[in-house]
Amino acid sequence: MELFNRYCFIGCEKSFEESEIIIFGAPFDGTCSFRPGSRFAPNKIRIDSYGLETYSPYLDRDLEDRKIHDAGDIDLIFGNKYAVMDTIKEYAQHVVKHQKKPLMIGGEHLVSLPVISAVFEEHPDLVVLHFDAHTDLRGDYMGEELSHATVIKQVWDFLGDGRIYQFGIRSGLKEEFYWAEKEGHTFMNKYGYDKLDEVVQKIKDKPVYVTIDLDILDPSIFPGTGTPEPGGISFTDMLDILQKLDSLNIVGADVVELAPDYDPTGVSTAVASKIIRELMLIL
């Protein structure tokens, strides 16, 4: 499948064949429930990545020393979310089939579903670490089962209990919190990530998929998102999270829900780009 690639994330110019990590964009926001615009994130992130260095002083690692290929954006059809899901999954399967790690840039959070599904086919004992402001555990949103508000419930449908760990959650229906906490279908660390260390120890021998919804960050730091939710974590908290994940066997990841045009200063896009750099360096 040929992808559309106008720009390339800094330091990610290796060929597909020689690379261990494959970045690709999924520019889709067709089920956005508040402020659309995350479809523009992958391109803006690539452009802003050139404001970074390839070297991370936090991790003492350099993208130039890694084998990473930026494949560009998947060419997605407008107005048909089922076709979009199929197209994203097809490309993710292509990446996984070649024994490479997918790192997807969204787009809204629904685009995580087909990638997690593709990785699960290769790693049936997969666990998911979900960093987000929102539960995303609805059975449907206004009658629609496929939505960025239902994505983690959709993942649970094939993973089941004990396989999803949620952090930073501070918004959702009462029924979603009850379903997760009282019925025990997911592990939920509300408001922050103080229980992350114990989870890392628990899952250290498992293949792990990391999905980061950037609205886990406080909107005072990250206003450029479709669903800003006060009470979030800081950028340095996110760096701490990524360093805690460094020991895990991460087999796939995504970063979603930047809507760059809501932050004309460009700060949100710069934050997203730096988080992606650090995430690549722990994969």
GIVEN-V783954 format. One record per run of one state. SS is the DSSP state (H for helix, E for strand, - for the rest). FROM is the first residue (numbers start at 1). LEN is the number of residues. If there is no record, write none. Layout:
BEGIN
ss->SS from->FROM len->LEN
ss->SS from->FROM len->LEN
END
This chain:
BEGIN
ss->- from->1 len->3
ss->E from->4 len->1
ss->- from->5 len->8
ss->E from->13 len->1
ss->- from->14 len->7
ss->E from->21 len->6
ss->- from->27 len->11
ss->H from->38 len->14
ss->- from->52 len->3
ss->E from->55 len->2
ss->- from->57 len->4
ss->E from->61 len->2
ss->H from->63 len->3
ss->- from->66 len->2
ss->E from->68 len->6
ss->- from->74 len->7
ss->H from->81 len->17
ss->- from->98 len->3
ss->E from->101 len->6
ss->- from->107 len->2
ss->H from->109 len->14
ss->- from->123 len->4
ss->E from->127 len->5
ss->- from->132 len->2
ss->E from->134 len->1
ss->- from->135 len->6
ss->E from->141 len->1
ss->- from->142 len->2
ss->E from->144 len->1
ss->- from->145 len->6
ss->H from->151 len->9
ss->- from->160 len->4
ss->E from->164 len->6
ss->- from->170 len->1
ss->E from->171 len->1
ss->- from->172 len->2
ss->H from->174 len->9
ss->- from->183 len->4
ss->E from->187 len->4
ss->- from->191 len->5
ss->H from->196 len->7
ss->- from->203 len->4
ss->E from->207 len->7
ss->H from->214 len->3
ss->E from->217 len->1
ss->- from->218 len->7
ss->E from->225 len->1
ss->- from->226 len->7
ss->E from->233 len->1
ss->- from->234 len->1
ss->H from->235 len->11
ss->- from->246 len->3
ss->E from->249 len->8
ss->- from->257 len->1
ss->E from->258 len->1
ss->- from->259 len->1
ss->H from->260 len->3
ss->- from->263 len->4
ss->H from->267 len->16
ss->- from->283 len->1
END
